Each structure stands twice: as C-alpha cells, then as structure tokens.
Amino acid sequence: MTQQASLVEYGARRVIITITAIFCALLEIVDTTIVNVALNDMKGNLGATVSEVGWVVTAYAIGNVIIIPMTSWLAQQFGRRNYFAVSIVIFTVSSFLCGNASVLWELVLFRFIQGVGGGALLVTSQTIITESYPPEKRGMAQAIYGLGVIIGPTLGPPLGGYIIDHASWPNIFYINIPIGIIATLLTLQFVRSPKYAEKKAANEIDWWGIGFLAAAVGSLQYVLERGQEDDWFNDSTITILTVTSVLSFFFFIWRELVYKNPIVELRVLKNGNLRIGTILSFIMGFGLYGSTFILPLYTQGLMGWTATQSGLLMLPAALMTAFMMPLIGKMLERGIPQPYLIAVGMISFFIYSFWGYKIITPDTGKPDFFWMLIVRGVGLGFLFIPITAMSLSSLKGVQIGQGAAFTGMMRQLGGSFGIALITTFVSRRNQLHRNDLVSYLDTNNPTVMNRIHAMQANFMQKGMDAQTALKSAYQALEGAITKQQTVLSYMDVFLYLGVLFLVFVPIVLLVKSNKQQGKLDASAMH
C-alpha cells in the first residue's frame, strides 16, 4: 500500500475530516477579507491614519507570506497533524488577543501572529482533503475545497459589516474562537499524518534562511507602508531598512541555492511556466487585494455607507466568480490554452478598473457598481484557476507542491504590496490634486467669491451671524475640496490598476501552453 493510499478515509470519518479542513480554510480566508469593512471603525477607535490602519491587513499578509513557503518543511519536522493543530491554536489565541488590543500597533502585532498561524491552514487543509479521497474522487475533493475557497471571500465583507453595524469591531475576531476550539479537537482526533523521512536535527535546520526571509519581507513591508509619511530616504530608518531588505533578499537567495537542506527550494523556478505563473500570481494578488481594500474605504469614508452595505456590495461579484470556476475548469479540460483564458481575465479586470475610473464621483449610487463588480467577478474567475494550472502544468512529483507554495506566496505578497503601494499612492495623489484644486480658489475671482457669499447667506438664513456664517462657508468649501481630491485619487487608483493588467495581456499570450493541462494533479490546485 502506498503512502497516499494509506491516508484515504471512508464514511463518516472522511466527512468529519473534510468539514474540519474546510472550516479551517474558511477561517483563514474570511479573516483575510473581514477586516476590510472594519478599517474605518478601527481608524476612528484607535486614532490611526488611513496609511497606519492598512497595517492591520498588511501584517496578516506578511505573516502568511513568511510561513507559506515553510509549511511543507514544518509539517515534515513536527508531523502534519501536530503542525496543523498548533497552527489552529496559534490562530485562535491570536484572534482573542486581536479583539483585546487597545492600541493600533498591539493589534498589528497580534495580526502578524494570526497570519503566521493562518498560513498553514489554507495550504495544509487542501492537502488533507485531497489525500483523504481515493484518486478517482480527487476531482470531487477539489470541487468541495474550491467552494470553500470561494465562499470565504464572499462571506468576509458582509459578515464583517453586519458585526460592525450591530456590535463592535473586536467581535470580528472573537467569532473565530469557538470554531478554532472545535477544529483543534477534531484535528487531534481524526486527522492522520503521513510517515515522513527522519526529521532534521536542529543543527541541520536552515535557521539562516528563515531569518533572511523574515528580515527581507518585514523590512520591505515597513518601507512601503511608512515611506510616504516619513519622507522616504530622508528618514534614516527607511534608508536602513531598505538596505536591510535588499541585502536580506540577496543572502536568502544565496543561502537557499547552496545549503543542502533549504527551507525554500528555489531551483524549481528554473521552470519557465512557473516563473511566469509566480509573476502573474503577484499581479493577481495586487489587483484582488488592492481593489478589495480601496472600495470599503471609498464607500464608507466618502459616501457614508454602513459597513454592512459596503460588505454586501461585493457579494454578487464573489458569487459570479464561484459560478465561473466550474465553467473555466471545463474549458481547461477541453484543451483551451491557459494563456488565452488568463488574457480574457486580464482584459476583464481592465474593463472593471476603467469602468470604476469613469463612474466614481462623490454621489455614485449602489446600482452603478453592480455590473462593474460583476465584470470583476468574471475576470477573477478567468485568472484564478488558469494561472495556477499554467504555473504547475509542466511540474512533476514533489515540484508540484513547491510550485504551489510559490504561487500562493506570490499572491499574498502581491496583496501586501498592493495595499502598501495604494495607500502611499492615494496619499501622494491627494496632495497633488489638492494643490491643483486650491489653485483655482483665488479670492480675487468673482465666481469664487459669489460661491462663498451664497454659502454664507445660506448659513445666515439658518440663524448664524455674518462672521460665523462666513467661517462655516469656508469650512464647507474646505470639506468639498477634501472630498473631491479623494475621489480624484481613487479614480487614479482604478485607472493605473487597469493599465497594469492591460500591459500584461501580450506578455501572457506569448507563454507556451502545456497540452497536459487537463491532467494536472488536482492536489496542486490552490
């Protein structure tokens, strides 16, 4: 009996293992998106700026990015069941600590720890489900897992919105606790570990590789987040951490290529399709997480929507992606080249972004977003499975797992880059648009003065004296400028995101498609 066959489960035991693994995957995915609609409340409650509150999302992504490449190695070191159970415990305990955080940077630290725990949940739960089914039923296993992956991002924003409107933001973390406790107990009782080769002694573990990877990603993320506020390289901390990040990446790559037991196997990147796939996964993460981050800030901060309204806005698009997934799977099975499908996805995402650029105003209504977000849902459907299929289509054996880890890591890394760069970009464009708008407000201009006097008269009709009314008129004008500059900045975000996806269309079409794509090992899909 082979190792994989020995892990196949039947009857009620397989059902319990499947439900446990899906719940763990859902915990991880829901927590990636649920905080987006709570950012506005956190910002006010914790006294943070837009750029600072972005760290709540980014810290989680950094924890994910650092741990995802190590999951296979850690499972071998400690046994898959033990590693999976400990990850759930870390995730659950840090969820409790996140809810109890009283200052922003405390919350950011606990979100990072939560991300470290969550990184294992998605990758390992998929492997557990796949290996619990016999080969002839692996397709069904992946369909079940895929539905979980799609439901997660769909549930996050509306669930987060409902909690924010009817309770308070700490409760978005507390809901993880009962699920985490049940999942831990079920994992220890039912999940089995494969028999791995002898684990490495402490002196054989790639501690330097782990350290270099954490230093490189952490330093880079700090530079991206804080650079704008700290005046980039005029600040000594930014300069030091930029150098630290560059040197850490250099030594990490060198270490992994020369060490006999690397924590991350970089040689698998010799495969051309995987190299292109990791880049596309990065771009997809950039667009996916970036646009998910900016929309709630726009609808709640500028348009005064409730968190629930903001969350429900994303629901039709997510359901459209779920609807598209099986259809695109069928297209791949019928031999339609992956690059063609990815190109359609890129073009769809460009249309969505350009549509957003055209319709966003201070008064855009909810119906205006519907078809634009449906197009986004179609685009993500055409990107998600084909990018993974293309990345892994020419890999074999253990390389498939290594390749899947790279695409997962790059998708998360793209998301954290996207959030960091978008917050910096919005801050810069705000200042640029403000200077441009203020230049038109010349007090010697009769049109401007007529507008101010009309506003003053309006306030005087409400019972204010002339001086107070004039002051209120100037404040109202200031508010209008702030609102307009923010709208213009968000328009720019949509435009540049769209152009980024459009630029990659011809590059994707030059990639050679693998004819065996339909026979790709289902366990590699993620």
Secondary structure, DSSP 4 states (H G I P E B T S, - for coil): --HHHHT---HHHHHHHHHHHHHHHHHHHHHHHGGGGGHHHHHHHHT--HHHHHHHHHHHHHHHHHHGGGHHHHHHHH-HHHHHHHHHHHHHHHHHHHHH--SHHHHHHHHHHHHHHHHHHHHHHHHHHHHHS-GGGHHHHHHHHHHHHHHHHHHHHHHHHHHHHHS-TTHHHHTHHHHHHHHHHHHHHH-----PSPPPPGGGS-HHHHHHHHHHHHHHHHHHHHTTTTTGGGSHHHHHHHHHHHHHHHHHHHHHHH-SS-SS-GGGGGSHHHHHHHHHHHHHHHHHHHHHHHHHIIIIIIT---HHHHHHHTHHHHHHHHHHHHHHHHHHHTT--HHHHHHHHHHHHHHHHHHHHHH--TT--HHHHHHHHHHHHHHHHHHHHHHHHHHHTT--THHHHHHHHHHHHHHHHHHHHHHHHHHHHHHHHHHHHHHHHHTT--TT-HHHHHHHHHHHHHHHHTT--HHHHHHHHHHHHHHHHHHHHHHHHHHHHHHHHHHHHHHHHHHHHTSPPPTTGGG--GGG--
